[in-house]
Amino acid sequence: MKKIALALLSAGLMMSAAAQAGPEEDRKQLIDFYKSKLPTVKFDDMVYGALALDKDAKSQYDSIMEFPPFESVVEGGKQMWEKPFKNGKTFSSCFPNGGKNVAGNYPVFDDKLNKVVTFEMAINQCLRDNGEAEFKLGDVNTMGILTAYARTLSDGMKMSVKVQGAGALTAYEAGKRHYFQRRGQLNFACSTCHVDNVGNRIRAEVLSPALGQATHWPAFRAGENLVTLQTRFRQCNNQVRAVPLEFGSEEYNNLEYYMSYRDNGLPLKASVFRK
């Protein structure tokens, strides 16, 4: 039965039996799939994405991360995080433990709002609560730089996203469907690359496993180009010739929720180098 369930999962067929599987069962099935597909890759190393499958690329990563070329950007995010609002408070006042070891709890499903709330949305709520103007989701010069630092406060924390209640489960299932649904002129799903063809190459790029994909954002691609997780969603849409959705859309938030839950137990490591 497990092999049949994995085959359905890989193909993205949302049949009734698969739809009844709970989030934790989904997660365990995916872990088992990669244990079989990528037996030499340790679970925690999934956070390195394609780097875990390419020794030369991982060596390059380790070398770059000794003296990251984007340290000044992260430092700029720290200054934003610590700069007092007009009322004298700072971002740290809005989060438990001053914002340390909290990012791994996001996204959360807010029962009162009946929707998924991402870490970026929580930051905007903090701004509103303190009488400040919100940041535009997807703006790398504000939200991007701020989260490049804020998420590092949770480095090493294990992802710990909760799916509790009917509304949360509905959002999770919507994100799951999005991940396995084909779209665009190329008729690709997220799973086409990261489940069905994991470890293969598209041009010069090794296709990363689905596990670990939500753990390391923002990332600095090509050294200095800051990219958030939802920016990456939009880039993938463009690559398969589909129309990208808006930052913070219900679809992208649900997708991020599904992917983040799937990564439960993996350690966070934000603001890293990627090719």
Backbone as JSON, one array per atom type, in Angstrom:
{
  "sequence": "MKKIALALLSAGLMMSAAAQAGPEEDRKQLIDFYKSKLPTVKFDDMVYGALALDKDAKSQYDSIMEFPPFESVVEGGKQMWEKPFKNGKTFSSCFPNGGKNVAGNYPVFDDKLNKVVTFEMAINQCLRDNGEAEFKLGDVNTMGILTAYARTLSDGMKMSVKVQGAGALTAYEAGKRHYFQRRGQLNFACSTCHVDNVGNRIRAEVLSPALGQATHWPAFRAGENLVTLQTRFRQCNNQVRAVPLEFGSEEYNNLEYYMSYRDNGLPLKASVFRK",
  "N": [[0.81, -1.21, 0.0], [2.0, 1.2, 0.72], [3.79, 1.7, -1.37], [2.0, 2.06, -3.45], [0.64, 4.34, -2.55], [2.74, 6.18, -2.6], [3.28, 6.24, -5.29], [0.96, 7.42, -6.26], [1.18, 9.89, -4.97], [3.54, 10.91, -6.12], [2.74, 11.14, -8.77], [0.83, 13.02, -8.47], [-1.9, 12.58, -8.32], [-5.01, 13.22, -7.13], [-6.72, 11.29, -5.7], [-9.46, 9.71, -3.92], [-8.52, 8.14, -1.74], [-5.95, 9.14, -1.33], [-6.57, 11.74, -0.72], [-7.65, 11.47, 1.78], [-5.53, 10.96, 3.4], [-3.65, 12.11, 6.16], [-1.84, 15.16, 7.07], [0.55, 14.45, 8.49], [0.94, 11.83, 7.74], [1.33, 12.22, 5.01], [3.78, 13.59, 5.12], [5.53, 11.7, 6.26], [5.43, 9.7, 4.31], [6.68, 11.02, 2.2], [9.24, 11.4, 3.25], [10.04, 8.7, 3.46], [10.01, 8.07, 0.77], [12.19, 9.57, -0.23], [14.24, 8.44, 1.23], [14.46, 6.03, -0.02], [14.85, 6.84, -2.68], [17.03, 8.62, -2.57], [19.31, 7.45, -1.02], [21.79, 8.07, 0.11], [21.69, 10.6, 1.1], [21.44, 12.46, 3.98], [18.77, 13.12, 6.29], [18.71, 15.73, 7.59], [20.35, 17.08, 5.83], [18.8, 17.7, 3.71], [18.08, 20.32, 3.74], [19.9, 21.67, 2.25], [19.13, 21.48, -0.32], [19.57, 21.11, -3.81], [22.29, 21.15, -3.51], [22.95, 19.13, -1.78], [23.12, 17.0, -3.4], [25.25, 17.3, -5.0], [28.53, 17.25, -4.79], [30.63, 18.99, -5.52], [29.31, 21.45, -5.87], [28.35, 21.79, -3.29], [30.75, 22.08, -1.91], [31.61, 24.5, -2.97], [29.6, 26.13, -1.97], [30.1, 25.92, 0.83], [32.56, 27.22, 0.95], [31.91, 29.84, 0.09], [30.11, 30.59, 2.08], [31.73, 30.98, 4.25], [32.7, 33.57, 4.11], [30.38, 35.4, 3.39], [29.22, 37.21, 0.55], [27.07, 38.82, 0.88], [26.76, 39.86, 3.38], [26.52, 42.52, 4.19], [23.96, 43.2, 3.38], [22.35, 41.62, 5.04], [23.11, 42.75, 7.44], [22.0, 45.26, 7.09], [19.33, 44.55, 7.28], [19.25, 43.87, 9.96], [19.61, 46.37, 11.16], [17.21, 47.56, 10.41], [15.42, 45.94, 11.81], [16.04, 46.55, 14.43], [15.61, 49.27, 14.62], [13.86, 51.81, 16.25], [10.28, 52.19, 16.31], [7.97, 54.93, 15.83], [6.7, 55.03, 18.26], [8.58, 54.09, 19.96], [8.9, 51.37, 20.3], [10.14, 48.22, 18.92], [10.52, 45.79, 16.21], [11.03, 43.44, 17.56], [9.4, 43.5, 19.76], [7.01, 42.45, 19.02], [7.06, 39.74, 18.82], [7.41, 36.5, 20.34], [10.1, 35.94, 22.63], [11.64, 37.96, 21.57], [11.72, 37.55, 18.86], [13.39, 35.48, 18.35], [13.88, 32.15, 17.35], [11.29, 31.74, 16.24], [10.44, 31.84, 13.58], [10.27, 29.33, 12.46], [7.81, 28.42, 13.19], [6.04, 29.42, 11.44], [4.39, 29.29, 8.23], [1.27, 30.09, 9.94], [-2.05, 28.96, 10.69], [-4.66, 31.1, 11.01], [-7.41, 31.0, 12.91], [-9.35, 32.94, 13.47], [-9.13, 34.78, 11.38], [-9.47, 33.02, 9.39], [-7.57, 32.06, 7.56], [-4.3, 31.42, 6.12], [-1.41, 32.71, 7.67], [1.57, 34.18, 6.95], [5.08, 34.54, 7.89], [5.96, 37.0, 6.95], [3.55, 38.35, 6.72], [2.91, 38.52, 9.42], [4.88, 40.27, 10.24], [4.04, 42.6, 8.92], [1.65, 42.94, 10.31], [2.68, 43.6, 12.77], [3.79, 46.09, 12.14], [1.43, 47.53, 11.55], [0.13, 47.4, 14.05], [1.73, 49.05, 15.51], [1.38, 51.52, 14.46], [2.69, 52.04, 12.07], [3.55, 52.23, 8.55], [2.76, 49.58, 6.35], [4.96, 47.12, 4.84], [5.52, 46.4, 1.41], [4.62, 43.32, 0.2], [6.98, 41.18, -1.23], [8.74, 43.18, -1.9], [12.04, 43.59, -2.19], [13.72, 45.45, -1.09], [12.69, 46.28, 1.29], [10.81, 44.42, 2.87], [12.16, 42.12, 2.04], [14.92, 42.55, 2.71], [14.63, 42.96, 5.46], [13.59, 40.47, 6.38], [15.71, 38.9, 5.62], [17.46, 39.23, 7.67], [15.79, 38.83, 9.96], [14.88, 36.19, 9.84], [17.22, 34.8, 10.28], [17.43, 34.82, 12.98], [16.22, 32.59, 13.79], [17.79, 30.53, 12.98], [18.8, 27.18, 12.94], [16.67, 26.34, 14.44], [14.16, 23.85, 14.55], [11.86, 23.23, 12.0], [8.47, 23.74, 12.71], [5.57, 23.57, 12.1], [2.06, 23.83, 12.49], [-0.89, 21.98, 11.76], [-3.99, 22.21, 12.49], [-7.35, 21.64, 13.04], [-10.35, 22.16, 11.03], [-10.3, 24.3, 9.15], [-7.55, 24.82, 8.86], [-6.7, 22.38, 7.83], [-8.02, 22.37, 5.4], [-6.73, 24.48, 4.09], [-4.12, 23.45, 4.01], [-4.51, 21.18, 2.36], [-5.24, 22.48, 0.02], [-2.84, 23.76, -0.62], [-1.27, 21.49, -1.04], [-2.56, 20.36, -3.29], [-1.93, 22.35, -5.14], [0.82, 22.02, -5.34], [1.07, 19.61, -6.71], [-0.31, 19.99, -9.01], [-0.46, 20.31, -12.5], [0.61, 22.97, -14.68], [0.75, 25.86, -16.84], [2.29, 26.43, -20.11], [4.19, 24.46, -20.49], [3.2, 22.42, -19.03], [3.92, 21.55, -16.43], [4.19, 20.48, -13.03], [5.03, 21.46, -9.65], [5.93, 19.15, -8.46], [6.77, 17.67, -10.63], [9.42, 18.3, -11.21], [10.65, 18.12, -8.63], [9.91, 15.82, -7.33], [9.25, 13.67, -9.18], [11.48, 13.88, -10.9], [13.69, 14.32, -9.33], [17.09, 14.97, -8.64], [17.86, 14.68, -11.26], [18.95, 16.59, -14.14], [18.15, 19.84, -15.35], [19.12, 21.56, -17.99], [21.99, 23.01, -16.74], [21.35, 22.69, -14.14], [20.83, 20.93, -11.14], [18.05, 19.12, -10.05], [16.33, 19.75, -7.13], [15.39, 18.0, -4.06], [11.99, 17.8, -2.8], [11.67, 17.95, -0.02], [12.85, 20.14, 2.48], [12.65, 22.48, 1.05], [11.45, 24.77, 2.05], [13.01, 25.85, 4.01], [15.2, 27.65, 3.96], [15.03, 30.36, 3.24], [15.05, 34.01, 3.1], [17.12, 33.57, 0.17], [20.32, 34.04, -1.38], [20.78, 34.25, -4.55], [23.15, 33.45, -7.03], [25.0, 34.78, -5.57], [24.47, 37.57, -4.77], [21.86, 38.3, -5.35], [18.92, 38.8, -3.89], [16.4, 36.59, -3.0], [13.14, 35.71, -2.21], [11.0, 33.12, -0.8], [8.42, 33.17, -2.0], [9.0, 34.72, -4.19], [10.5, 32.89, -5.56], [8.52, 31.03, -6.15], [7.12, 32.5, -8.08], [9.09, 32.79, -10.04], [9.39, 30.12, -10.84], [6.85, 29.69, -11.91], [7.04, 31.37, -14.16], [9.05, 30.01, -15.54], [7.81, 27.69, -16.38], [6.07, 28.73, -18.06], [3.69, 29.8, -17.06], [1.2, 32.0, -15.69], [2.36, 34.1, -13.2], [1.33, 34.34, -9.74], [0.07, 36.78, -7.35], [2.19, 38.17, -4.8], [1.69, 36.96, -1.55], [-0.8, 35.96, -2.15], [-3.73, 33.93, -1.69], [-3.38, 31.37, -2.77], [-0.56, 31.09, -3.02], [0.16, 31.42, -0.33], [-1.09, 29.21, 0.86], [0.29, 27.19, -0.46], [2.89, 27.64, 0.53], [2.36, 27.05, 3.19], [1.73, 24.28, 3.09], [4.21, 23.28, 2.11], [5.92, 24.07, 4.15], [4.96, 22.72, 6.42], [5.52, 20.15, 5.61], [8.26, 20.16, 5.88], [8.71, 19.91, 8.55], [10.71, 19.33, 11.41], [13.13, 19.65, 10.18], [16.13, 21.64, 10.26], [16.25, 25.21, 10.32], [17.89, 27.51, 8.14], [18.65, 30.51, 7.25], [19.17, 33.09, 4.72], [21.24, 32.31, 2.8], [23.68, 31.19, 0.39], [22.83, 30.49, -2.96], [22.98, 28.95, -6.17]],
  "CA": [[0.0, 0.0, 0.0], [2.85, 2.39, 0.79], [4.32, 1.95, -2.71], [0.89, 2.6, -4.25], [0.39, 5.71, -2.1], [3.83, 7.02, -3.07], [3.11, 6.42, -6.73], [-0.1, 8.43, -6.43], [1.72, 11.17, -4.53], [4.49, 11.37, -7.11], [2.01, 11.52, -9.98], [-0.04, 14.15, -8.18], [-3.3, 12.22, -8.53], [-5.71, 13.48, -5.89], [-7.81, 10.32, -5.58], [-10.09, 9.8, -2.61], [-7.68, 7.55, -0.7], [-4.85, 10.07, -1.07], [-7.13, 12.95, -0.11], [-7.95, 11.19, 3.17], [-4.28, 10.88, 4.15], [-3.42, 13.3, 6.94], [-0.57, 15.84, 6.81], [1.7, 13.74, 9.02], [1.13, 10.66, 6.88], [1.96, 12.75, 3.79], [5.17, 13.93, 5.41], [6.29, 10.46, 6.46], [5.53, 9.04, 3.01], [7.68, 11.71, 1.4], [10.54, 11.06, 3.84], [10.35, 7.34, 3.05], [10.29, 8.09, -0.66], [13.55, 10.05, -0.46], [15.17, 7.46, 1.79], [14.64, 5.04, -1.07], [15.34, 7.48, -3.91], [18.32, 9.28, -2.31], [19.71, 6.77, 0.22], [23.04, 8.61, 0.67], [21.45, 11.96, 1.61], [20.89, 12.48, 5.33], [17.54, 13.92, 6.42], [19.01, 17.14, 7.87], [21.03, 17.68, 4.68], [17.81, 18.12, 2.71], [17.98, 21.78, 3.75], [20.83, 22.2, 1.26], [18.55, 21.37, -1.64], [20.37, 20.43, -4.83], [23.68, 21.07, -3.07], [23.13, 17.85, -1.12], [23.27, 15.99, -4.44], [26.37, 17.7, -5.85], [29.64, 17.52, -3.87], [31.38, 20.17, -5.95], [28.5, 22.63, -5.57], [28.32, 21.93, -1.83], [32.06, 22.61, -1.53], [31.59, 25.92, -3.34], [28.71, 26.75, -0.99], [30.81, 26.01, 2.11], [33.6, 28.25, 0.82], [31.26, 31.15, 0.01], [29.45, 30.89, 3.34], [32.72, 31.42, 5.24], [32.72, 35.03, 4.01], [29.29, 35.67, 2.45], [29.29, 38.53, -0.08], [25.83, 39.55, 1.14], [26.68, 40.18, 4.81], [26.08, 43.91, 4.39], [22.51, 43.22, 3.22], [21.8, 41.07, 6.27], [23.35, 43.77, 8.47], [20.98, 46.28, 6.87], [18.09, 44.02, 7.85], [19.37, 43.97, 11.42], [19.37, 47.77, 11.52], [15.77, 47.79, 10.28], [14.76, 45.2, 12.89], [16.32, 47.19, 15.72], [15.27, 50.69, 14.59], [12.59, 52.04, 16.97], [9.13, 52.83, 15.68], [7.7, 56.25, 16.4], [6.29, 54.86, 19.66], [9.72, 53.61, 20.73], [9.03, 49.91, 20.24], [10.8, 47.66, 17.75], [9.9, 44.56, 15.73], [11.19, 42.36, 18.54], [8.32, 43.56, 20.75], [5.82, 41.8, 18.48], [7.24, 38.3, 18.72], [7.96, 35.85, 21.54], [11.55, 35.83, 22.73], [12.26, 38.98, 20.73], [11.82, 37.1, 17.47], [14.3, 34.34, 18.23], [13.26, 30.82, 17.28], [9.85, 31.83, 15.96], [10.14, 31.74, 12.15], [9.95, 27.95, 12.14], [6.4, 28.17, 13.49], [5.25, 30.02, 10.36], [3.1, 29.95, 8.37], [0.27, 29.58, 10.88], [-3.42, 29.17, 10.25], [-5.37, 31.93, 11.97], [-8.82, 30.62, 12.88], [-10.2, 34.13, 13.45], [-9.08, 35.33, 10.03], [-9.78, 31.9, 8.51], [-6.6, 32.0, 6.47], [-2.9, 31.23, 6.46], [-0.62, 33.92, 7.93], [3.0, 33.93, 6.81], [5.95, 35.37, 8.73], [5.94, 38.35, 6.39], [2.27, 38.96, 7.1], [3.02, 38.84, 10.84], [5.69, 41.49, 10.32], [3.16, 43.71, 8.56], [0.73, 43.13, 11.43], [3.47, 44.33, 13.77], [3.85, 47.49, 11.7], [0.1, 48.13, 11.74], [-0.14, 47.52, 15.48], [2.55, 50.12, 16.06], [1.1, 52.77, 13.76], [3.63, 52.24, 10.96], [3.1, 51.78, 7.24], [3.16, 48.21, 6.01], [5.88, 46.89, 3.73], [4.92, 45.71, 0.28], [5.09, 41.94, 0.07], [7.76, 41.0, -2.44], [9.7, 44.27, -2.07], [13.3, 43.11, -1.62], [14.42, 46.54, -0.39], [12.11, 46.46, 2.63], [10.49, 43.13, 3.47], [13.21, 41.15, 1.72], [16.1, 42.81, 3.53], [14.29, 42.75, 6.87], [13.5, 39.05, 6.68], [17.03, 38.31, 5.45], [18.01, 39.19, 9.02], [14.85, 38.33, 10.97], [14.83, 34.73, 9.8], [18.45, 34.24, 10.84], [17.23, 34.69, 14.43], [15.69, 31.24, 14.02], [18.7, 29.53, 12.42], [18.98, 26.01, 13.78], [15.37, 25.91, 14.95], [13.51, 22.85, 13.72], [10.56, 23.64, 11.49], [7.42, 23.21, 13.6], [4.31, 24.15, 11.64], [0.91, 23.07, 12.97], [-2.12, 21.91, 10.98], [-4.98, 21.81, 13.48], [-8.69, 22.16, 12.76], [-10.87, 21.98, 9.68], [-9.83, 25.36, 8.27], [-6.13, 24.6, 8.6], [-6.57, 21.21, 6.95], [-8.47, 22.79, 4.06], [-5.64, 25.28, 3.51], [-3.03, 22.52, 3.74], [-4.87, 20.37, 1.19], [-5.18, 23.36, -1.15], [-1.43, 23.9, -0.95], [-0.83, 20.2, -1.57], [-3.05, 20.25, -4.67], [-1.16, 23.27, -5.96], [2.17, 21.47, -5.56], [1.02, 18.48, -7.63], [-1.13, 20.33, -10.18], [0.29, 20.77, -13.67], [0.17, 24.29, -15.13], [1.62, 26.52, -17.81], [2.42, 25.84, -21.45], [5.03, 23.26, -20.41], [2.42, 21.41, -18.33], [4.73, 21.06, -15.31], [3.84, 20.75, -11.64], [6.21, 21.54, -8.78], [6.37, 17.77, -8.23], [7.4, 17.13, -11.83], [10.86, 18.46, -11.04], [11.22, 17.89, -7.31], [9.58, 14.46, -6.9], [9.42, 12.73, -10.28], [12.78, 13.99, -11.56], [14.69, 14.77, -8.36], [18.44, 14.5, -8.91], [18.17, 14.86, -12.68], [19.36, 17.96, -14.5], [17.56, 20.66, -16.4], [20.31, 22.32, -18.4], [23.11, 22.77, -15.82], [20.84, 22.73, -12.77], [20.36, 19.69, -10.54], [16.73, 19.32, -9.47], [16.41, 19.51, -5.69], [14.26, 17.28, -3.44], [10.92, 18.62, -2.25], [11.96, 18.18, 1.39], [13.83, 21.19, 2.74], [12.52, 23.64, 0.17], [10.92, 25.96, 2.75], [13.8, 26.08, 5.23], [16.42, 28.47, 3.86], [14.77, 31.65, 2.57], [15.52, 34.37, 1.76], [18.41, 33.08, -0.29], [21.02, 34.97, -2.28], [21.14, 33.49, -5.74], [24.29, 34.02, -7.76], [25.85, 35.55, -4.67], [23.97, 38.81, -4.19], [20.48, 38.56, -5.75], [18.06, 38.34, -2.81], [15.19, 35.95, -3.5], [12.29, 35.14, -1.16], [10.35, 31.88, -1.22], [7.34, 33.42, -2.94], [9.64, 35.14, -5.44], [10.88, 31.66, -6.24], [7.28, 30.51, -6.73], [6.83, 33.27, -9.3], [10.1, 32.44, -11.04], [9.04, 28.8, -11.36], [5.7, 29.88, -12.8], [7.55, 31.91, -15.42], [9.85, 29.0, -16.23], [6.93, 26.72, -17.04], [5.21, 29.57, -18.89], [2.4, 30.03, -16.42], [1.07, 33.36, -15.19], [2.64, 34.14, -11.76], [0.32, 34.91, -8.87], [0.54, 37.9, -6.55], [2.78, 37.9, -3.49], [0.69, 36.95, -0.49], [-2.08, 35.45, -2.59], [-4.19, 32.76, -0.93], [-2.79, 30.17, -3.36], [0.86, 31.0, -2.63], [0.24, 31.22, 1.12], [-1.43, 27.81, 1.12], [1.42, 26.4, -0.95], [3.96, 27.8, 1.51], [1.91, 26.33, 4.39], [1.93, 22.86, 2.82], [5.64, 22.99, 2.0], [6.56, 24.27, 5.45], [4.6, 21.59, 7.28], [6.25, 19.0, 5.07], [9.65, 20.29, 6.33], [8.81, 19.82, 10.01], [11.83, 18.53, 11.9], [14.37, 20.08, 9.54], [16.64, 22.88, 10.84], [16.23, 26.39, 9.47], [19.15, 28.22, 7.86], [18.24, 31.57, 6.33], [20.16, 33.98, 4.11], [22.34, 31.46, 2.34], [24.02, 31.27, -1.03], [22.35, 29.5, -3.91], [23.4, 29.25, -7.54]],
  "C": [[0.85, 1.26, 0.0], [3.38, 2.73, -0.59], [3.23, 2.56, -3.59], [0.63, 4.05, -3.87], [1.47, 6.64, -2.61], [3.71, 7.27, -4.57], [2.04, 7.47, -7.02], [0.41, 9.81, -6.07], [2.64, 11.74, -5.59], [3.8, 11.84, -8.37], [1.09, 12.7, -9.75], [-1.51, 13.85, -8.39], [-4.04, 12.33, -7.21], [-6.95, 12.58, -5.8], [-8.31, 10.32, -4.14], [-9.22, 9.23, -1.5], [-6.55, 8.49, -0.33], [-5.36, 11.3, -0.35], [-7.39, 12.74, 1.38], [-6.69, 11.08, 4.02], [-4.05, 12.19, 4.89], [-2.07, 13.92, 6.64], [0.65, 15.05, 7.3], [1.98, 12.48, 8.21], [1.79, 11.08, 5.56], [3.46, 12.97, 4.0], [6.03, 12.67, 5.54], [6.45, 9.69, 5.15], [6.62, 9.69, 2.15], [9.09, 11.42, 1.93], [10.96, 9.66, 3.41], [10.71, 7.26, 1.58], [11.73, 8.52, -0.92], [14.6, 9.14, 0.17], [15.48, 6.38, 0.75], [15.3, 5.63, -2.31], [16.74, 8.05, -3.75], [18.91, 8.71, -1.02], [20.97, 7.36, 0.87], [22.86, 10.0, 1.27], [20.8, 11.89, 2.99], [19.68, 13.42, 5.39], [17.85, 15.39, 6.63], [19.66, 17.83, 6.69], [20.07, 18.08, 3.57], [17.69, 19.64, 2.66], [18.91, 22.42, 2.73], [20.3, 22.08, -0.16], [19.43, 20.58, -2.59], [21.83, 20.29, -4.42], [23.98, 19.73, -2.39], [23.39, 16.72, -2.12], [24.49, 16.24, -5.31], [27.53, 18.12, -4.95], [30.42, 18.78, -4.24], [30.62, 21.45, -5.62], [28.45, 22.86, -4.07], [29.64, 22.49, -1.32], [32.15, 24.09, -1.83], [30.74, 26.7, -2.35], [29.45, 26.96, 0.34], [31.87, 27.11, 2.07], [32.99, 29.65, 0.82], [30.67, 31.55, 1.36], [30.44, 31.23, 4.47], [32.81, 32.94, 5.28], [31.65, 35.45, 3.0], [29.38, 37.08, 1.86], [28.07, 39.39, 0.21], [25.67, 39.91, 2.61], [26.16, 41.58, 5.06], [24.57, 44.03, 4.25], [21.84, 42.71, 4.49], [21.98, 42.07, 7.42], [22.34, 44.91, 8.33], [19.63, 45.84, 7.41], [18.1, 44.09, 9.36], [19.08, 45.39, 11.88], [17.88, 48.1, 11.43], [15.02, 47.14, 11.44], [14.89, 45.93, 14.22], [15.95, 48.67, 15.76], [13.93, 50.92, 15.28], [11.51, 52.63, 16.07], [8.93, 54.2, 16.34], [7.28, 56.16, 17.87], [7.4, 54.29, 20.55], [9.9, 52.11, 20.74], [9.78, 49.48, 18.98], [10.08, 46.38, 17.33], [9.96, 43.46, 16.79], [10.07, 42.35, 19.57], [7.08, 42.8, 20.31], [5.89, 40.28, 18.49], [7.79, 37.73, 20.02], [9.48, 35.79, 21.47], [12.27, 36.81, 21.82], [12.43, 38.58, 19.28], [12.75, 35.93, 17.27], [13.51, 33.04, 18.27], [11.74, 30.89, 17.15], [9.52, 31.56, 14.48], [9.75, 30.33, 11.75], [8.53, 27.55, 12.49], [5.48, 28.68, 12.38], [5.44, 29.24, 9.07], [2.23, 29.29, 9.44], [-1.1, 29.76, 10.24], [-4.14, 29.91, 11.35], [-6.87, 31.62, 11.87], [-9.76, 31.83, 12.83], [-10.26, 34.75, 12.05], [-9.48, 34.29, 8.98], [-8.85, 31.87, 7.29], [-5.2, 31.77, 7.03], [-2.23, 32.58, 6.63], [0.86, 33.55, 7.86], [3.8, 34.82, 7.76], [5.96, 36.81, 8.25], [4.64, 39.08, 6.74], [2.26, 39.32, 8.58], [3.86, 40.09, 11.06], [4.85, 42.7, 9.96], [2.13, 43.99, 9.65], [1.41, 43.9, 12.55], [3.55, 45.81, 13.41], [2.51, 48.19, 11.92], [-0.18, 48.38, 13.22], [0.63, 48.67, 16.13], [2.43, 51.43, 15.28], [2.04, 53.08, 12.62], [3.04, 51.73, 9.65], [3.61, 50.38, 6.96], [4.21, 48.22, 4.9], [5.13, 46.17, 2.62], [5.5, 44.31, 0.21], [5.82, 41.78, -1.27], [8.76, 42.1, -2.7], [11.01, 43.86, -1.39], [14.01, 44.19, -0.81], [13.85, 46.84, 0.98], [11.89, 45.1, 3.27], [11.59, 42.1, 3.22], [14.43, 41.31, 2.61], [15.82, 42.55, 5.0], [14.26, 41.27, 7.21], [14.82, 38.32, 6.45], [17.76, 38.25, 6.79], [17.07, 38.47, 9.98], [14.79, 36.81, 10.99], [16.11, 34.09, 10.32], [18.35, 34.09, 12.36], [16.68, 33.31, 14.79], [16.57, 30.16, 13.4], [18.93, 28.4, 13.42], [17.69, 25.5, 14.39], [14.79, 24.86, 14.01], [12.15, 23.38, 13.27], [9.46, 22.96, 12.28], [6.08, 23.86, 13.28], [3.16, 23.23, 12.04], [-0.23, 23.11, 11.94], [-3.18, 21.33, 11.91], [-6.32, 22.45, 13.15], [-9.05, 22.06, 11.3], [-10.35, 23.04, 8.71], [-8.38, 25.18, 7.89], [-5.93, 23.44, 7.63], [-6.99, 21.56, 5.53], [-7.37, 23.58, 3.35], [-4.46, 24.39, 3.13], [-3.31, 21.72, 2.47], [-4.85, 21.21, -0.08], [-3.73, 23.57, -1.59], [-0.85, 22.64, -1.56], [-1.28, 20.03, -3.02], [-2.25, 21.14, -5.6], [0.19, 22.66, -6.31], [2.16, 20.37, -6.63], [0.22, 18.76, -8.9], [-0.27, 20.86, -11.31], [-0.27, 22.11, -14.15], [1.15, 24.81, -16.18], [1.69, 25.78, -19.14], [3.27, 24.57, -21.44], [4.35, 22.13, -19.65], [3.24, 20.73, -17.22], [4.02, 21.36, -14.0], [5.14, 20.93, -10.85], [6.8, 20.14, -8.61], [7.03, 17.15, -9.45], [8.91, 17.18, -11.71], [11.35, 17.85, -9.73], [10.81, 16.56, -6.67], [9.9, 13.5, -8.03], [10.84, 12.72, -10.83], [13.88, 14.48, -10.62], [16.05, 14.15, -8.68], [18.84, 14.56, -10.37], [18.54, 16.31, -12.94], [18.41, 18.56, -15.53], [18.63, 21.68, -16.77], [21.44, 22.02, -17.42], [22.66, 22.65, -14.37], [20.35, 21.37, -12.31], [19.03, 19.98, -9.84], [16.73, 18.85, -8.02], [15.23, 18.68, -5.2], [13.23, 18.25, -2.88], [11.15, 18.92, -0.78], [13.03, 19.25, 1.54], [13.63, 22.46, 1.96], [12.05, 24.91, 0.88], [11.82, 26.43, 3.88], [14.85, 27.18, 5.14], [16.23, 29.84, 3.21], [14.76, 32.8, 3.56], [16.89, 33.76, 1.46], [19.01, 34.14, -1.22], [21.52, 34.16, -3.46], [22.21, 34.24, -6.51], [25.09, 34.98, -6.89], [25.18, 36.73, -4.01], [22.51, 39.11, -4.52], [19.53, 37.95, -4.72], [16.74, 37.83, -3.38], [14.42, 35.36, -2.32], [11.62, 33.87, -1.69], [9.26, 32.15, -2.23], [7.85, 34.06, -4.24], [10.01, 33.92, -6.26], [9.65, 30.99, -6.84], [7.0, 31.19, -8.08], [7.82, 32.94, -10.41], [9.8, 31.08, -11.67], [7.84, 28.87, -12.29], [6.16, 30.4, -14.16], [8.29, 30.85, -16.22], [8.99, 27.95, -16.92], [5.89, 27.43, -17.9], [3.78, 29.6, -18.39], [2.38, 31.46, -15.89], [1.36, 33.36, -13.68], [1.49, 34.77, -10.98], [0.91, 36.05, -8.06], [1.21, 37.41, -5.27], [1.69, 37.94, -2.43], [-0.68, 36.5, -0.93], [-2.45, 34.22, -1.76], [-3.53, 31.49, -1.45], [-1.34, 30.0, -2.93], [1.01, 30.78, -1.12], [-0.09, 29.78, 1.5], [-0.32, 26.88, 0.67], [2.58, 26.45, 0.04], [3.63, 27.04, 2.8], [2.15, 24.83, 4.23], [3.41, 22.5, 2.82], [6.34, 23.1, 3.35], [6.22, 23.15, 6.42], [5.4, 20.35, 6.88], [7.7, 18.97, 5.57], [9.8, 20.22, 7.84], [9.94, 18.87, 10.42], [13.16, 18.88, 11.27], [14.83, 21.42, 10.12], [16.61, 24.03, 9.83], [17.65, 26.95, 9.3], [18.87, 29.26, 6.8], [19.44, 32.34, 5.78], [21.42, 33.23, 3.74], [22.57, 31.68, 0.85], [23.33, 30.15, -1.81], [22.81, 29.92, -5.31], [22.37, 30.11, -8.23]]
}
